[in-house]
Amino acid sequence: MLNEDRLFPADPTTREIARRLYAEIRNLPIISPHGHTDPAWFAKNEPFADPASLLVVPDHYLLRMLYSQGIPLELLGVPRLDGAPVETDPRRIWRIVAENWHLYRGTPTRLWWEHSLEHVFGVTQSLSAATADAIYDQIADCLAKPDFRPRALFERFNIEVLATTESPLDLLEHHKSLAHSGWRGRVITTFRPDPVLDPETPGFLANLESLGRITGEDTLRWPGYLAALARRRRDFQALGATATDHGHPSATTADLPQDEADRLFETILSGRFTPQQAELFRGQMLTEMARMSLEDGLVMQIHPGVHRSHNPLVTGRFGPNRGDDIPVPADFVRALKPLLDRFGNERGLTIILFTLDETTYARELAPLAGHYPALRLGPAWWFHDSPEGMRRYREMVTETAGFYNTVGFNDDTRAFPSIPARHDVARRVDCAFLARLVAEHRLDETEACELAVDLTYTLAKKAYKL
């Protein structure tokens, strides 16, 4: 199904350069520093249940397209919060995807899926209503074999390190189990404190109380709250964490005097706060997290600019992460200034910035990362980790930030079999971009080859301290 020249330039001369570059990096190990795979898969190493629960139900990229065409999430097996009935026959769920496979023409989802079907499961037919059952049976037969258990696939995918993402309220039992399992695969955790940093999170006060029980700190007082966060960061580091991750609505930061921060925290605890006070608190906590990162060495990732759970009907029935998160405009120059005034010149601090607002690449993000020692640019992400999104990213940031103020690629996926597919797309797009620079005599091919290795492997490993 897959053409070996996919995503390479159509021009024969440039395509040949891209082929040579790709040949040098196609088999490099995968560094996956930011994702949402389940650590229980690797801790328990049990067989995946069936093709639908592995490939369909957790994949919000897939779900949102079908939902947009009027297909209820219940028919796709997505569990409802109220326990109401949903489709439980995995073959029927699979057939719905196959019958509607034409919807994915031209999308990155189709690239990822077809790569996974062919390279992971040996499928050589195109997915359709006519082939749905045969492909389902082939994948189901594979999943019953030891070679398709999570640890075996991890090794087969040539993953050097994979980072999952957990809340401070997670007891990290699966990561503890992995640490004592004797398995040599490196699966580490990432500290995602949003549930205890964002006062507009449902159950925020209860989350703080849980944090207090876990840490033994008085999290209803400002000093105890900060101490609890610092302690959980150390707990995560003990299980391999090298990074934190912050999915705030905006990049707003603040640097309040400690007495003002204490008073703001009391207002937040009272529950009688305005949206502006909630935003100010989130901004203060980003600066506090940067301070802690300077102290403990954890790399800081900031993912702003998303209206999460935009569709109240979907969120109310199924919860978050069901395909209804929508990009919004983001400001970085003014929003980050309080944090950067305090920490932007620190060489011992790494803050990786992501965005879904592509208009900020050339105007704000590349100039910021091209100046401040503490800043790096994350890759094209989420809606833009696609061939065109990646090309736009390289075109808009390279002239100002260069390549070495970026951090390679991360796959940000919940669909485990798509990890090698996503990395392959990124490698091919980067080789195509570098090939154009070589063909235009803007870069020597030897330099392009070194860059291809760096973009594929070295930059991510260095940026995330892996």
KAKAMO-V826415 format. One record per helix or strand. SS is the DSSP state (helix for helix, strand for strand). FROM is the first residue (numbers start at 1). TO is the last residue. If there is no record, write none. Layout:
ss=SS from=FROM to=TO
ss=SS from=FROM to=TO
//
This chain:
ss=helix from=12 to=25
ss=strand from=30 to=32
ss=helix from=39 to=44
ss=helix from=51 to=55
ss=helix from=60 to=68
ss=helix from=73 to=76
ss=helix from=90 to=99
ss=helix from=101 to=104
ss=helix from=108 to=121
ss=helix from=132 to=143
ss=helix from=146 to=148
ss=helix from=150 to=156
ss=strand from=159 to=163
ss=strand from=166 to=166
ss=helix from=173 to=179
ss=strand from=187 to=188
ss=strand from=191 to=191
ss=helix from=194 to=197
ss=helix from=204 to=215
ss=helix from=222 to=238
ss=strand from=243 to=246
ss=helix from=258 to=270
ss=helix from=275 to=296
ss=strand from=299 to=303
ss=strand from=306 to=307
ss=helix from=312 to=318
ss=strand from=326 to=327
ss=helix from=337 to=343
ss=strand from=351 to=354
ss=helix from=360 to=369
ss=strand from=375 to=377
ss=helix from=382 to=384
ss=helix from=387 to=401
ss=strand from=406 to=406
ss=helix from=416 to=439
ss=helix from=445 to=463
//
